[in-house]
Amino acid sequence: MAEALSKSGSKPSAVRAVCLGVSGVNHPNDQERILNWLRDIFPGHVKLYVRNDSVAALASGTMGKLHGCVLIAGTGTISYGFTEDGREARAAGGGPVLGDWGSGYGIAALALTAVVRAHDGRGPQTMLTTSILQSLGLDSPDELIGWTYADPSWARIAALVPIVVSCAEAGDPIANEILNDAVQELAQSVKAVVQRLCLAGEDGMGSFPVVMVGGVLEANKRWDIGKEVTDSVLKTYPGACPIRPEVEPAVGAALVAWNFLMKETEGNGHT
């Protein structure tokens, strides 16, 4: 925040509202912990808002309006939505232990599992074996165990996703099955939020934005996970309007702060 103020030529005293989109903020207790920290930094008149980072991602596609659904699929995955009247719901976002299987981590973890299963004789042979071993500089699937647990970073595992996509594009059935399953998981998380909030209306035909964010959803040569997810959502909810944001989530957070500030100003009778 200090760097942003410095680059913009502003001073902390000029700040009127702050919105932080923070990964892992899933409960009022999480919000209060960060709000207490912010209150020590900014004067009392500054409006402070702390939300899950998916809210900033949604706002980056809707230009600050909290309505519709966002799907983030990067190292992890989460789907989050808002109704016009402020109700909200989420699906997934619990991390790898709790089953974010459509995420980059989930895709890569299933690929590593497929390699080990093929080596053990518990599963079919797959192109993933040669491709992953070459990428990691390993000689045998036996070495994958040491490599996997040497560093607990989820992002390190998720970095293998491009290899899975390449193998799928080359026709490997196991890699294709993993990506197909990921598409269904991601699409289902969006559909779950839409259903819980009735974003498509009682007849399921209403219009609402679906903001798509994250490296897993970026287009590849022949295997476009983002398009596959969008197609699946549109089959169920034809009124869904897919959006690829043109601004960063940080800009979305700034727009949320601005909109909240304007609402409070209007509510107090100011223009």
Buried (B, 14 or more C-beta within 10 A) or exposed (E): EEEEBEEEEEEEEEBEBBBBBBEEBBEEEBBEEBBEEBEEEBEEEBBBBBBBBBBBBBBBBBBBBBBBBBBBBBBBBBBBBBBEEEEBBBBBBBBBEEEBBBBBBBBBBBBBBBBBBBBEEEBEBBBBBEBBBEEBEBEEBEEBEEBBEEEEEBEBBBBBBBBBBBBBBEEBEBBBBBBBBBBBBBBBBBBBBBBBBEBBEEEBEBEBBBBBBBBBBBEBEEBBBBBBBBEBBBEBBEBBEBBBBEEEBBBBBBBBBBBBBBEEBEEEEEE
